[in-house]
């Protein structure tokens, strides 16, 4: 049977199919490597997930290898032309090696973002000197992936030569008729595969949820596909779930603050954003060894939340979330999206209008993740980074100034600010490559993940900030907001579950003792910080915010987005919503490796939650597209 089939196929098509087979095999190998490097993130994988992965790989081949397919299926008499041979080599090896390289790169990068790379990768690469500074540490940590890439390249070259039409055994004389039939069947077939079938719209990354659970989307997809599908794509599409009247009743981000008069007028505001301080490593939120003894003690003196939720998985997403109550509910981070120049009513902008001086402190190299320019856009009057610190003896050679030096220096700098002030300190040392200075390496606690030691070092540096701050005249007149920017890479199946992967510490610390010191067993998300601060420092104003003040009557809720799926927290439930469908419902207060899907038994509750979520989505997409994110 196989011999008859081979005899019927022109040798040009035989060569092409063998080469596509080699590429599919290599893409499958990189998917297997991706899976084992990120095993804790994929607890429940089925055989159908691997089959779906092959479908997306074939679609990728149809998209990026079309020139090679065309050149390969030209009549055999043309195949010996040196120009055609060179064009085939170029159109095969450049896209193929990029596919393999992107898959292997995301094998390492996925642990930090929990999604395949999209077009925002180019923004991250071009923003500041971060990539150049980090390249050495990534090469050292992930040398095995480089080795796999080299071996894969060798295999491709070897088998490309072995599958040339000169090397294959001929089963008959060349037939121009067969070659033309093959050309006019195979080329349209791969055009069809490339677009994902006969559907009205071409296949996209979000369609992975049609074949698997949302948490396994990254395994089914490949990085070349997600990158290609996001280039030039509009970040948002308008949704028309409800009329304008219905929408205002369901969700309206135009808000009015309600001063609480708990703290004195003119209270300073100091926001401390802790790099990668997820609950997994914070003693107050788990029963394992704590890597944050100082933060634990500070939380005992603070008003903080059992269910603190980050609205994103990247540092670049955290700044607009915390400073302007604008989450990233799309594939591109807000800072790098088409809407980054929209008018916003941020916390520094509002407080400046009420007589506050404002500053953003970040010890990284100026330009890192475009924080300096975006801070200016948000209304911060001053940006202070590595260059302003002006002492590279304390440079970690990767990100910027070490926290143990930059933190207390920031505390001293705040004394120079005109009161009242609002400042933001964004720490950095607890970030890959998790560098800890030599003199601290025997002091910090080591744990099951390399981040543990740098989290402990970050905690020591946080203590240094407060030790210095306590000596300054502004200390007792200041409201401190302590919040992680996002959760880090995890070492646990539990913390890789969608029910846990956004859990972070969020706390309000008042040295004067006027705020309660307790642990609230409720949801509080990053975008709730701005409206809550406005109420606490007694600012009366209208403003625009996707979050809610703790003191408002709005539902306690949180919303996040990842790889085409929305995750909506309300009460004790987490709703997973994708492709305009409710996918599942979980009780996120139950910590387990295998959370039970409650959707079959709780459909009415899920529908009610979805109604609120759809209103948020509709309002978010419409207002960002039309630049209506302010109250006029």
C-alpha positions in Angstrom: 0.0 0.0 0.0 2.7 2.4 1.0 4.8 1.5 -2.0 1.8 2.2 -4.3 1.1 5.5 -2.6 4.8 6.5 -2.9 4.8 5.5 -6.5 1.8 7.7 -7.1 3.4 10.8 -5.5 5.8 13.0 -7.4 9.3 13.0 -5.9 8.9 16.8 -5.2 5.9 16.1 -2.9 7.7 13.2 -1.2 10.6 15.5 -0.4 8.3 18.2 0.9 6.2 15.9 3.1 9.3 14.3 4.7 10.7 17.8 5.5 7.4 18.9 7.0 7.4 15.7 9.0 10.9 16.5 10.4 9.8 20.0 11.4 6.6 18.6 13.1 8.7 16.1 15.0 11.0 18.9 16.1 8.1 21.1 17.1 6.6 18.2 19.1 10.0 17.7 20.8 10.1 21.3 21.8 6.6 21.1 23.2 7.6 18.1 25.3 10.6 20.0 26.6 8.3 23.0 27.3 6.0 20.6 29.2 8.7 19.1 31.4 10.4 22.4 32.2 7.0 23.7 33.4 5.5 20.6 34.7 3.9 22.2 37.8 1.8 24.5 35.5 0.2 21.6 33.6 -1.3 19.2 36.2 -4.1 17.8 34.1 -3.0 17.1 30.5 -4.8 14.7 28.1 -3.7 13.0 25.0 -6.1 15.2 23.0 -4.0 18.3 24.1 -1.0 16.9 22.2 -3.1 16.2 19.1 -4.4 19.8 19.3 -0.8 21.0 19.5 0.0 19.2 16.3 -3.0 21.0 14.6 -1.6 24.4 15.7 1.8 23.4 14.6 0.5 22.5 11.1 -1.3 25.9 11.0 2.0 27.6 11.9 3.7 25.7 9.1 1.0 26.8 6.7 1.5 30.4 7.8 5.3 30.8 7.8 6.5 28.2 5.3 4.2 29.0 2.4 7.1 30.3 0.2 9.0 27.1 0.9 6.0 25.0 0.0 5.6 26.8 -3.3 9.3 26.5 -4.2 9.3 22.8 -3.2 6.4 21.9 -5.4 7.7 23.5 -8.6 8.3 20.9 -11.3 11.3 18.7 -10.8 13.1 20.1 -13.8 13.2 23.5 -12.1 14.4 22.1 -8.7 18.0 21.7 -10.0 18.3 25.5 -10.7 20.7 27.0 -8.1 18.4 30.0 -7.5 15.5 27.7 -6.6 17.8 25.7 -4.3 19.0 28.8 -2.5 15.5 30.2 -2.1 14.3 26.9 -0.7 17.2 26.9 1.9 16.4 30.5 2.9 12.7 30.0 3.2 13.0 26.7 5.1 15.8 27.4 7.6 15.1 31.0 8.6 11.5 30.4 9.7 12.1 26.9 11.0 15.0 27.9 13.2 12.9 30.9 14.5 10.0 28.6 15.3 12.4 26.3 17.3 14.2 29.2 19.0 10.9 30.9 20.1 9.5 27.6 21.5 12.7 27.1 23.5 12.9 30.7 24.6 9.3 30.5 26.0 10.3 27.2 27.7 12.3 29.4 30.1 10.2 32.6 29.9 6.8 30.9 30.5 7.6 30.3 34.2 7.6 34.1 34.7 4.5 35.1 32.7 2.5 31.9 32.4 1.7 32.7 28.7 3.3 32.2 25.3 5.0 35.3 23.9 3.1 37.8 21.8 4.0 41.0 20.0 4.7 42.7 23.3 8.0 40.7 23.3 9.3 43.3 20.9 8.4 46.1 23.3 10.2 44.3 26.2 13.3 43.7 24.0 13.4 47.3 22.9 12.6 48.9 26.3 15.8 50.1 27.9 18.8 47.8 28.3 17.1 45.1 30.2 17.6 42.3 27.7 21.3 43.1 27.1 21.9 43.2 30.9 20.0 39.9 31.5 21.3 38.0 28.5 24.4 36.6 30.3 22.4 35.2 33.3 19.7 33.6 31.0 22.4 31.9 29.0 24.0 30.6 32.2 20.7 29.4 33.7 19.3 27.8 30.5 22.3 26.4 28.7 20.5 23.1 28.3 17.9 24.8 26.0 20.8 26.3 23.9 22.2 22.8 23.6 18.8 21.4 22.4 18.6 24.2 19.8 22.1 23.3 18.5 21.2 19.6 18.3 17.9 20.5 16.6 19.7 22.7 14.1 22.2 19.9 13.3 19.3 17.4 12.8 17.5 19.8 10.5 20.5 20.3 8.3 21.3 16.6 8.2 17.8 15.5 7.3 17.2 18.4 4.9 20.1 17.0 2.9 18.9 13.4 3.1 15.5 14.3 1.9 16.6 16.2 -1.2 15.1 14.9 -4.5 18.6 13.8 -5.5 18.9 11.5 -2.4 15.4 10.0 -2.6 14.9 6.8 -4.6 12.9 7.5 -7.7 9.8 5.3 -8.2 9.1 6.4 -11.8 9.8 8.9 -14.5 9.0 12.6 -13.7 5.4 13.5 -14.6 4.6 17.1 -15.1 0.9 16.3 -14.8 1.3 14.7 -11.4 3.6 17.6 -10.3 1.0 20.2 -11.3 -1.8 18.3 -9.6 0.2 18.1 -6.4 1.0 21.8 -6.6 -2.6 22.9 -7.1 -3.8 20.5 -4.3 -1.1 20.9 -1.6 -0.7 24.7 -1.8 -4.4 25.5 -1.3 -4.6 22.8 1.3 -1.9 24.5 3.4 -3.5 27.9 2.9 -6.6 26.4 4.4 -4.6 24.7 7.2 -2.8 28.0 7.8 -6.1 29.9 8.4 -7.4 27.0 10.5 -10.1 25.6 8.3 -13.3 26.9 6.7 -14.4 29.1 9.6 -15.6 32.6 9.0 -12.5 33.9 10.8 -8.9 32.6 10.7 -7.8 30.6 13.7 -6.3 32.6 16.5 -4.6 32.0 19.9 -7.8 32.2 21.8 -9.2 29.2 19.8 -6.9 27.0 21.8 -9.6 27.0 24.5 -11.9 25.2 22.0 -9.6 22.2 22.2 -8.4 22.2 25.8 -8.9 23.8 29.2 -7.7 27.5 29.4 -4.9 26.6 31.8 -3.4 24.3 29.1 -3.7 26.8 26.3 0.1 27.5 26.3 0.9 23.8 25.9 -1.4 23.4 22.9 -0.1 26.6 21.2 3.4 27.3 20.0 5.3 30.6 20.4 5.7 31.3 16.7 1.9 31.1 16.3 1.1 33.4 19.2 3.7 35.9 18.1 2.6 35.9 14.5 -1.1 36.2 15.3 -0.6 39.2 17.6 1.5 41.3 15.3 -0.5 44.3 13.9 -3.6 43.0 15.7 -5.9 45.5 17.4 -5.5 45.0 21.1 -9.2 45.3 21.8 -12.5 44.6 19.9 -15.7 46.4 20.9 -18.3 44.2 22.5 -22.0 44.8 22.4 -23.3 42.6 25.2 -25.6 45.3 26.7 -27.3 48.6 25.9 -25.6 51.7 27.3 -28.4 52.0 29.9 -28.0 48.4 31.0 -24.2 48.7 31.0 -24.3 51.7 33.4 -26.4 49.7 35.8 -24.1 46.7 35.7 -20.7 48.4 35.8 -19.8 52.1 35.7 -16.1 53.1 36.3 -17.0 56.8 36.8 -16.8 57.2 40.5 -16.9 59.8 43.3 -14.6 59.4 46.3 -16.0 59.3 49.9 -13.5 60.8 52.4 -13.4 58.6 55.6 -11.7 61.0 57.9 -9.9 58.2 59.6 -6.5 59.8 58.8 -5.7 63.6 59.0 -6.0 65.7 55.9 -2.6 66.0 54.1 -1.4 62.5 55.1 1.5 61.5 52.9 1.1 58.4 50.7 4.0 56.0 50.2 3.4 53.0 47.9 6.0 50.2 48.0 5.7 47.8 45.1 7.6 44.6 46.0 9.0 42.7 43.0 7.7 39.2 42.7 6.6 38.9 46.4 3.8 36.3 45.8 2.0 34.6 48.7 3.8 31.4 48.1 6.9 32.7 49.9 5.2 34.9 52.4 4.8 33.3 55.9 1.5 35.0 56.7 -0.2 33.2 53.9 1.2 29.6 54.1 2.4 27.1 56.7 5.8 26.5 55.1 9.1 28.2 56.0 8.8 32.0 55.7 11.2 33.9 53.5 9.7 37.2 54.6 10.1 37.5 58.4 10.1 41.3 58.3 7.1 41.6 56.0 5.3 39.1 58.2 5.9 41.3 61.3 4.8 44.4 59.3 1.6 42.7 58.2 0.8 42.0 61.9 0.9 45.8 62.4 -1.2 46.5 59.2 -4.6 46.3 57.7 -4.3 43.6 55.0 -6.3 41.2 53.0 -6.6 37.4 53.0 -7.3 37.4 49.2 -5.1 40.1 47.7 -5.2 39.7 43.9 -2.7 41.0 41.3 -4.4 42.1 38.1 -1.5 40.8 35.9 1.6 38.6 35.7 4.2 41.2 34.7 5.9 44.2 36.3 5.1 46.2 33.2 1.4 45.6 33.9 1.5 46.6 37.6 2.3 50.3 37.3 -0.9 51.4 35.5 -2.8 48.9 37.6 -1.7 50.3 40.9 -1.1 54.0 40.0 -4.2 54.5 37.7 -6.6 51.6 38.4 -6.3 50.4 34.8 -5.7 46.6 34.5 -4.4 44.9 31.4 -7.4 42.9 30.0 -5.7 42.2 26.7 -2.7 40.5 25.2 -0.4 43.5 25.2 0.5 45.3 28.5 -1.3 48.6 28.7 2.0 50.5 28.6 2.9 49.0 25.2 -0.6 48.9 23.8 -2.2 51.3 21.3 -3.9 53.0 24.2 -0.9 53.9 26.3 -1.3 57.6 25.4 -4.9 57.8 26.5 -5.9 60.4 29.0 -6.1 58.9 32.5 -6.9 60.1 36.0 -4.1 58.5 38.0 -3.4 58.7 41.7 -0.4 61.0 41.3 -2.3 63.2 38.9 -5.3 63.6 41.3 -3.1 64.2 44.4 -0.9 66.7 42.5 -4.1 68.7 41.9 -4.7 68.7 45.6 -1.3 70.0 46.6 0.8 66.9 46.8 4.3 66.6 45.4 4.9 63.2 43.6 7.8 61.0 42.7 8.5 57.5 41.3 11.5 55.7 42.6 12.9 52.6 40.8 16.5 51.6 41.1 16.6 50.0 37.6 18.5 51.6 34.7 16.5 54.5 33.4 14.3 53.5 30.5 13.7 50.0 31.9 10.2 48.8 30.8 9.5 52.4 29.8 8.7 53.2 33.4 10.3 56.7 33.3 8.3 57.9 30.4 5.1 56.3 31.6 5.6 57.7 35.1 5.7 61.1 33.5 2.5 60.4 31.6 0.8 59.3 34.8 1.6 62.7 36.4 4.6 61.8 38.6 6.5 65.1 38.8 9.8 63.3 39.2 11.3 59.9 38.2 14.3 58.7 40.2 16.3 55.7 38.9 19.8 54.3 38.7 21.2 57.4 37.0 19.9 59.7 39.7 21.3 57.4 42.4 24.6 58.0 40.7 26.7 55.3 42.4 27.3 52.2 40.3 29.4 50.6 43.1 25.9 49.4 44.2 24.9 48.2 40.7 24.0 44.5 40.5 25.3 44.4 36.9 21.9 43.2 35.7 18.9 45.2 36.7 20.0 48.2 38.7 20.9 49.4 42.2 20.6 46.8 44.9 17.6 47.2 47.1 19.6 47.2 50.3 21.1 50.5 49.2 18.4 52.1 47.1 15.6 51.5 49.6 17.1 53.4 52.6 18.4 56.1 50.2 14.9 56.6 48.9 13.7 57.0 52.5 16.2 59.8 52.9 15.3 61.4 49.6 11.6 61.6 50.6 12.6 64.0 53.4 13.6 66.5 50.7 10.1 66.4 49.1 7.6 69.1 49.8 4.8 67.8 52.1 2.4 66.4 51.6 3.9 63.9 49.2 2.9 60.8 47.3 5.7 58.5 46.2 6.1 55.1 44.7 9.1 52.8 45.4 9.4 49.8 43.1 12.0 47.3 44.3 13.9 45.1 41.9 16.4 42.7 43.6 13.9 39.8 43.9 13.8 39.3 40.1 15.6 36.8 37.9 18.6 36.2 38.0 17.9 36.4 41.7 21.3 37.9 42.5 22.3 38.2 46.2 25.5 40.0 47.2 28.2 37.7 48.4 28.2 39.0 52.0 24.5 38.0 52.3 24.6 34.5 50.8 25.3 32.7 54.0 22.6 34.8 55.8 19.6 34.4 53.5 17.4 31.3 53.5 17.6 29.0 50.6 14.5 27.1 49.5 13.1 24.9 46.8 13.3 27.6 44.2 16.2 30.0 43.4 13.9 33.0 44.1 13.7 32.1 47.8 17.1 33.6 48.6 16.4 36.8 46.7 12.9 37.1 48.3 14.6 36.9 51.7 17.2 39.5 50.6 14.4 41.7 49.4 12.7 41.3 52.8 16.0 42.4 54.5 16.1 45.4 52.2 12.5 46.3 53.0 13.5 46.3 56.7 16.3 48.7 55.9 13.8 51.1 54.2 11.6 51.1 57.3 14.5 51.4 59.7 15.6 54.6 57.9 12.1 55.8 57.3 11.3 55.6 61.1 14.1 58.2 61.6 12.6 60.7 59.2 10.2 63.5 60.2 7.5 62.4 57.8 7.2 58.8 59.0 4.2 59.1 61.4 2.3 61.3 59.0 2.4 58.7 56.2 0.1 56.0 54.9 2.1 53.1 53.5 0.7 50.8 50.9 2.6 47.6 50.6 1.8 45.5 47.5 3.6 42.9 45.3 3.7 43.7 41.6 2.8 40.1 40.6 3.4 36.6 41.6 6.7 35.0 40.6 7.6 31.7 39.0 6.3 28.9 41.2 7.6 25.7 42.7 4.2 24.3 43.4 1.3 22.7 41.6 -1.1 24.5 44.0 0.3 28.0 43.2 0.2 27.3 39.5 -3.5 26.8 39.7 -5.6 29.7 38.4 -7.2 29.8 41.8 -3.9 30.7 43.5 -1.5 32.1 40.8 -2.6 35.8 41.4 -2.5 35.8 45.2 -0.2 38.6 46.6 0.1 40.6 49.8 -1.7 43.9 49.8 -1.6 45.9 53.0 -2.1 49.4 54.4 0.3 50.4 57.2 -0.3 53.4 59.4 2.4 54.0 62.0 0.1 56.3 64.0 -2.2 53.4 64.6 -5.4 55.1 63.4 -6.1 52.4 60.8 -7.2 48.9 62.0 -4.6 46.2 62.4 -6.3 43.1 61.1 -6.5 40.6 58.4 -9.6 41.1 56.3 -11.0 37.8 54.9 -12.1 39.4 51.6 -11.0 40.1 48.0 -8.9 43.2 47.4 -7.3 43.7 44.0 -4.5 46.0 42.9 -6.9 48.3 41.0 -8.7 48.9 44.3 -5.7 50.7 45.8 -6.2 54.0 44.1 -9.9 54.5 45.1 -9.2 53.3 48.6 -6.3 55.7 49.1 -8.4 58.6 47.9 -11.0 57.8 50.5 -8.4 57.4 53.2 -6.6 60.7 52.6 -9.9 62.5 52.4 -9.7 63.7 48.8 -13.2 64.6 47.5 -13.2 64.2 43.7 -14.8 62.5 40.7 -12.5 60.1 38.9 -12.4 57.1 36.6 -11.4 53.7 38.0 -11.9 50.0 37.1 -11.4 49.2 40.8 -13.5 49.9 43.8 -12.8 51.6 47.1 -13.0 49.2 50.1 -15.5 51.6 51.5 -17.8 51.5 48.5 -20.9 49.4 48.2 -19.6 47.7 45.0 -19.0 44.0 45.0 -15.7 42.7 46.4 -14.3 41.4 43.1 -11.1 41.0 41.0 -10.5 40.5 37.3 -7.5 39.2 35.4 -6.7 38.2 31.9 -4.3 35.6 30.4 -4.0 34.1 26.9 -7.6 35.0 25.8 -9.3 33.9 29.1 -10.7 36.1 31.8 -10.5 35.1 35.4 -13.2 36.8 37.6 -13.2 36.5 41.4 -16.3 37.3 43.4 -17.3 36.2 46.9 -15.5 32.9 47.2 -15.8 31.9 43.5 -13.5 32.1 40.5 -15.2 32.2 37.1 -13.2 31.2 34.0 -14.6 32.9 30.9 -13.2 32.5 27.3 -14.5 32.7 23.7 -17.7 34.3 25.1 -18.4 31.2 27.1 -18.3 30.2 30.8 -15.7 27.5 31.0 -15.6 26.6 34.7 -16.3 27.8 38.2 -14.2 27.1 41.3 -14.2 27.8 45.0 -10.8 29.6 45.2 -10.8 29.5 49.0 -10.2 25.7 48.9 -6.5 25.1 48.3 -5.9 21.9 46.4 -4.0 20.5 43.5 -7.2 19.5 41.7 -9.9 22.1 42.3 -13.4 20.8 41.6 -15.4 22.4 38.8 -18.6 23.7 40.4 -20.2 24.8 37.1 -22.6 21.9 36.7 -24.1 22.6 40.2 -23.8 26.4 40.3 -24.9 27.5 36.8 -27.1 30.3 38.0 -24.4 31.8 40.2 -21.9 31.5 37.3 -24.4 33.3 34.9 -24.8 36.1 37.4 -21.0 36.5 37.7 -20.6 36.3 33.9 -23.1 39.1 33.5 -21.0 41.4 35.7 -17.8 40.3 34.0 -19.2 41.0 30.5 -20.1 44.5 31.6 -16.6 45.1 32.7 -15.2 43.8 29.4 -17.6 45.9 27.3 -16.8 49.0 29.3 -13.1 48.4 29.3 -12.9 47.8 25.5 -15.1 50.7 24.5 -13.6 53.3 26.8 -10.0 52.4 25.9 -10.7 52.3 22.2 -12.4 55.7 22.3 -10.1 57.3 24.9 -12.8 57.8 27.5 -10.9 56.9 30.6 -11.5 60.1 32.5 -14.4 61.9 34.2 -14.8 65.2 32.5 
